Amino acid sequence: RVRATSHYYDGASAPASPVAGASAKALEIVLREPQLRERLRANVAKLRRGLGEIGLSVEDSPAPIIGLTVGNADNMRRIHLELKAAGILIPYSTYSGAGKDGTLRIAVFATHTDEMLDRLVGELRRVV
C-alpha cells in the first residue's frame, strides 16, 4: 500500500542489494549501540561550537555533515590542500547544491575523538 501511494517510488529503482544490506546492518548497529548516537551528537555539537569560536559561520544543526564556505573557490581549494598536507582530508566539493564557489564538506563520525576534532579546529584556525 505504501509503495502504491508514495511519490518516493515514482521513477525510482530499488537500491542495489549491497546498499540495502549495508543499510540494514547500520540500523542494527545503531539500535544495538545507542551510545554511538550520543557520541555522534556530542561530536557534531563540539565541532560546530569550535568552528564558531574561530569565526567560521556554521548553522546550528544536528546534522553530521557540515558544509563550510570560506571565501571563493580558490581559497577553499587552498584550504583543502593545506589541510591535506597536514594529514586531514576535508574534501572540496563543487556539486550543484554547493553554490557557485563550492564548499568544504566535513563529515563527523561517532568514532572521531576529541583530540581529532580539536586538531581539525586548530588546523582550520591556522589556514583560514
CYANA upper distance limits for C-alpha pairs under 8 A (distance plus 0.5 A):
  1 ARG  CA      5 THR  CA      6.87
  2 VAL  CA      6 SER  CA      6.20
  3 ARG  CA      9 TYR  CA      7.05
  6 SER  CA     10 ASP  CA      8.17
  8 TYR  CA     12 ALA  CA      7.83
  9 TYR  CA     13 SER  CA      8.00
 15 PRO  CA     19 VAL  CA      6.72
 15 PRO  CA     20 ALA  CA      6.58
 16 ALA  CA     20 ALA  CA      6.80
 17 SER  CA     21 GLY  CA      6.54
 18 PRO  CA     22 ALA  CA      6.50
 19 VAL  CA     23 SER  CA      6.56
 20 ALA  CA     24 ALA  CA      6.69
 21 GLY  CA     25 LYS  CA      6.72
 22 ALA  CA     26 ALA  CA      6.59
 23 SER  CA     27 LEU  CA      6.77
 24 ALA  CA     28 GLU  CA      6.77
 25 LYS  CA     29 ILE  CA      6.76
 26 ALA  CA     30 VAL  CA      6.68
 27 LEU  CA     31 LEU  CA      6.58
 28 GLU  CA     32 ARG  CA      6.56
 29 ILE  CA     33 GLU  CA      6.37
 30 VAL  CA     34 PRO  CA      6.38
 30 VAL  CA     36 LEU  CA      7.30
 30 VAL  CA     37 ARG  CA      7.47
 33 GLU  CA     37 ARG  CA      8.30
 34 PRO  CA     38 GLU  CA      7.24
 35 GLN  CA     39 ARG  CA      6.55
 36 LEU  CA     40 LEU  CA      6.56
 36 LEU  CA    110 ALA  CA      6.23
 37 ARG  CA     41 ARG  CA      6.72
 37 ARG  CA    110 ALA  CA      7.60
 38 GLU  CA     42 ALA  CA      6.69
 39 ARG  CA     43 ASN  CA      6.56
 39 ARG  CA    110 ALA  CA      5.70
 39 ARG  CA    111 THR  CA      8.36
 40 LEU  CA     44 VAL  CA      6.63
 40 LEU  CA     64 PRO  CA      8.03
 40 LEU  CA    108 VAL  CA      7.84
 40 LEU  CA    109 PHE  CA      6.39
 40 LEU  CA    110 ALA  CA      4.59
 40 LEU  CA    111 THR  CA      8.26
 41 ARG  CA     45 ALA  CA      6.72
 41 ARG  CA     62 PRO  CA      7.18
 41 ARG  CA     64 PRO  CA      8.42
 41 ARG  CA    110 ALA  CA      8.36
 42 ALA  CA     46 LYS  CA      6.55
 43 ASN  CA     47 LEU  CA      6.59
 43 ASN  CA    108 VAL  CA      7.47
 43 ASN  CA    109 PHE  CA      7.84
 43 ASN  CA    110 ALA  CA      7.23
 43 ASN  CA    112 HIS  CA      7.81
 43 ASN  CA    114 ASP  CA      8.11
 43 ASN  CA    117 LEU  CA      8.25
 44 VAL  CA     48 ARG  CA      6.60
 44 VAL  CA     62 PRO  CA      7.03
 44 VAL  CA     63 ALA  CA      7.80
 44 VAL  CA     64 PRO  CA      6.26
 44 VAL  CA    108 VAL  CA      6.79
 45 ALA  CA     49 ARG  CA      6.52
 45 ALA  CA     62 PRO  CA      7.64
 46 LYS  CA     50 GLY  CA      6.59
 46 LYS  CA    117 LEU  CA      8.29
 47 LEU  CA     51 LEU  CA      6.59
 47 LEU  CA    117 LEU  CA      6.76
 47 LEU  CA    118 ASP  CA      8.44
 47 LEU  CA    121 VAL  CA      7.97
 48 ARG  CA     52 GLY  CA      6.69
 48 ARG  CA     58 VAL  CA      7.07
 48 ARG  CA     59 GLU  CA      8.41
 48 ARG  CA     60 ASP  CA      7.85
 49 ARG  CA     53 GLU  CA      6.71
 50 GLY  CA     54 ILE  CA      7.09
 50 GLY  CA    118 ASP  CA      8.28
 50 GLY  CA    121 VAL  CA      6.71
 51 LEU  CA     55 GLY  CA      7.12
 51 LEU  CA     56 LEU  CA      5.85
 51 LEU  CA     57 SER  CA      7.91
 51 LEU  CA     58 VAL  CA      7.67
 51 LEU  CA    121 VAL  CA      6.81
 52 GLY  CA     56 LEU  CA      5.56
 52 GLY  CA     57 SER  CA      6.58
 52 GLY  CA     58 VAL  CA      7.08
 54 ILE  CA    121 VAL  CA      8.31
 54 ILE  CA    125 ARG  CA      6.65
 56 LEU  CA     68 LEU  CA      8.43
 56 LEU  CA     70 VAL  CA      8.26
 57 SER  CA     68 LEU  CA      8.14
 58 VAL  CA     66 ILE  CA      8.01
 58 VAL  CA     67 GLY  CA      8.32
 58 VAL  CA     68 LEU  CA      7.54
 64 PRO  CA    107 ALA  CA      6.42
 64 PRO  CA    108 VAL  CA      5.53
 64 PRO  CA    109 PHE  CA      7.67
 65 ILE  CA    105 ARG  CA      7.39
 65 ILE  CA    106 ILE  CA      6.16
 65 ILE  CA    107 ALA  CA      5.14
 65 ILE  CA    108 VAL  CA      6.76
 66 ILE  CA    105 ARG  CA      6.37
 66 ILE  CA    106 ILE  CA      5.49
 66 ILE  CA    107 ALA  CA      6.96
 66 ILE  CA    108 VAL  CA      8.43
 67 GLY  CA     98 ALA  CA      8.49
 67 GLY  CA    103 THR  CA      6.32
 67 GLY  CA    104 LEU  CA      6.18
 67 GLY  CA    105 ARG  CA      5.25
 67 GLY  CA    106 ILE  CA      6.80
 68 LEU  CA    103 THR  CA      6.00
 68 LEU  CA    104 LEU  CA      5.43
 68 LEU  CA    105 ARG  CA      6.84
 68 LEU  CA    106 ILE  CA      8.06
 69 THR  CA     76 MET  CA      7.84
 69 THR  CA    102 GLY  CA      7.80
 69 THR  CA    103 THR  CA      5.55
 69 THR  CA    104 LEU  CA      6.84
 70 VAL  CA     75 ASN  CA      7.48
 70 VAL  CA     76 MET  CA      6.68
 70 VAL  CA    103 THR  CA      8.35
 70 VAL  CA    128 VAL  CA      8.20
 71 GLY  CA     75 ASN  CA      6.48
 71 GLY  CA     76 MET  CA      7.43
 72 ASN  CA     76 MET  CA      6.91
 72 ASN  CA    101 ASP  CA      6.10
 73 ALA  CA     77 ARG  CA      6.64
 73 ALA  CA    101 ASP  CA      5.09
 73 ALA  CA    102 GLY  CA      6.79
 73 ALA  CA    103 THR  CA      8.41
 74 ASP  CA     78 ARG  CA      6.71
 75 ASN  CA     79 ILE  CA      6.71
 76 MET  CA     80 HIS  CA      6.54
 76 MET  CA     92 TYR  CA      7.29
 76 MET  CA    103 THR  CA      7.63
 76 MET  CA    104 LEU  CA      7.21
 77 ARG  CA     81 LEU  CA      6.71
 77 ARG  CA     92 TYR  CA      6.87
 78 ARG  CA     82 GLU  CA      6.64
 79 ILE  CA     83 LEU  CA      6.56
 79 ILE  CA    124 LEU  CA      8.43
 79 ILE  CA    127 VAL  CA      6.68
 79 ILE  CA    128 VAL  CA      7.51
 80 HIS  CA     84 LYS  CA      6.58
 80 HIS  CA     89 LEU  CA      7.84
 80 HIS  CA     90 ILE  CA      6.60
 80 HIS  CA     91 PRO  CA      6.99
 80 HIS  CA     92 TYR  CA      6.64
 80 HIS  CA    104 LEU  CA      7.85
 81 LEU  CA     85 ALA  CA      6.64
 82 GLU  CA     86 ALA  CA      6.87
 82 GLU  CA    127 VAL  CA      7.54
 83 LEU  CA     87 GLY  CA      6.89
 83 LEU  CA     88 ILE  CA      5.61
 83 LEU  CA     89 LEU  CA      6.95
 83 LEU  CA     90 ILE  CA      7.64
 83 LEU  CA    123 GLU  CA      7.44
 83 LEU  CA    124 LEU  CA      8.13
 83 LEU  CA    127 VAL  CA      8.30
 84 LYS  CA     88 ILE  CA      5.43
 84 LYS  CA     89 LEU  CA      5.63
 84 LYS  CA     90 ILE  CA      7.84
 86 ALA  CA    123 GLU  CA      8.42
 88 ILE  CA    120 LEU  CA      7.83
 90 ILE  CA    104 LEU  CA      6.84
 90 ILE  CA    105 ARG  CA      6.62
 90 ILE  CA    106 ILE  CA      6.29
 91 PRO  CA    104 LEU  CA      6.23
 91 PRO  CA    105 ARG  CA      6.11
 91 PRO  CA    106 ILE  CA      7.82
 92 TYR  CA    102 GLY  CA      7.55
 92 TYR  CA    103 THR  CA      6.25
 92 TYR  CA    104 LEU  CA      4.99
 92 TYR  CA    105 ARG  CA      6.81
 93 SER  CA     98 ALA  CA      7.65
 93 SER  CA    102 GLY  CA      6.01
 93 SER  CA    103 THR  CA      5.89
 93 SER  CA    104 LEU  CA      6.62
 93 SER  CA    105 ARG  CA      7.18
 94 THR  CA     98 ALA  CA      6.34
 94 THR  CA     99 GLY  CA      8.03
 94 THR  CA    100 LYS  CA      8.18
 94 THR  CA    101 ASP  CA      7.50
 94 THR  CA    102 GLY  CA      4.72
 94 THR  CA    103 THR  CA      7.04
 95 TYR  CA    102 GLY  CA      7.42
 98 ALA  CA    102 GLY  CA      5.18
 98 ALA  CA    103 THR  CA      6.11
 99 GLY  CA    103 THR  CA      7.98
108 VAL  CA    112 HIS  CA      7.65
112 HIS  CA    116 MET  CA      6.63
112 HIS  CA    117 LEU  CA      7.41
113 THR  CA    117 LEU  CA      6.96
114 ASP  CA    118 ASP  CA      6.53
115 GLU  CA    119 ARG  CA      6.51
116 MET  CA    120 LEU  CA      6.75
117 LEU  CA    121 VAL  CA      6.82
118 ASP  CA    122 GLY  CA      6.57
119 ARG  CA    123 GLU  CA      6.56
120 LEU  CA    124 LEU  CA      6.58
121 VAL  CA    125 ARG  CA      6.58
122 GLY  CA    126 ARG  CA      6.85
123 GLU  CA    127 VAL  CA      6.77
124 LEU  CA    128 VAL  CA      6.34
